[in-house]
Amino acid sequence: MENVKSLIEDTVTALFSHFNFGKSNTEKIMQFCRPAVEKFVFSRIHETLFGMYEEKNRETDDGFSQMQKELKTMPSAALLATLEV
């Protein structure tokens, strides 16, 4: 993740220096630079990051799915008692 932050920071800095951020006519446009760069980068790596997240949390998700299946088979009174409602 640090590499992504570094990439975004370097890109924004390069754009600022290339378009001379101090000029008044570019100052209005450059406020949108960082959000645009972040949106571009994260839209390109979203699938990979999400896949890594899913893999990392697969065991927890499987546990919740198993618990959900068990709770669906319980009678209402037992379910309410188990959930402490």
N, C-alpha and C positions, 0 to 999 in steps of 0.2 A: 504494500500500500504506500510505503514511503516513496517508492519509485514512481508511482502514479502522481503523487503530490509534487515531487520534484519535476516531473515532466510538465505538469500544468504550470508550475511556477516559472520554469525556464521558458516555456512558450509565451506566457503572458509578458514576461520581461522582454523577450525578443520583439514581440509585437509593439510594446511600448516604445522601445528604443528605435524601431524601424519607422514607426509613424510619428515620432517626436511628440510624445504625450504633452509637452508643455504648450503646444500651440492651442489657441482657443477654439479653432474650428474642429480639431480632432478630440478635444477634451470631452465634448458631448457624446461622441461615439464610443470612446474607449472605456466608459463605465460599463459597457456591456461585454467587454472583452473577456474577463475571467468567467462569467457565467456561460458565455458561448463556448469557450475552450473546454470548460468542465463538462458541458452537455455533450460536446463532440466526443471527448475521450471516454466518458462513462457510457455513452450509447454504444461505443465500439467494444467495450470490455464487459458489458453487463452479463451476457450469457456465460462467459467464463467465470466471472465472480460468483454468479448465482449457482452454477454447477459446483464450484468449490464449497460454497456455503451448504448446499444440499448434502454433499458428501460428508462434510464435517459434522453435520447434525443429524445424519441418518439414524443413528442409534436412538437418539432422543425422540425423533419423529415416530419411529417404529414402536417405541414404548407408549407414546400417546395414542397411537392407532390401536394397539392391543388393549389399552385401558378403555378406550371408547367402545370397542366391540364388547368388552365385558360388561360395561355399564348399560349398553343397549339391551342385553339379555336379562337384566334384573327386573323384578317386579317393582312397581312404583314405590311402595313403602320401603323396600330394601334400598332402592336407589336414593331416596330422600335421606335415609339414615346414613348411608355411606357418604353422601355429599354433605352431611351435617346441616341439612336444611330444616 
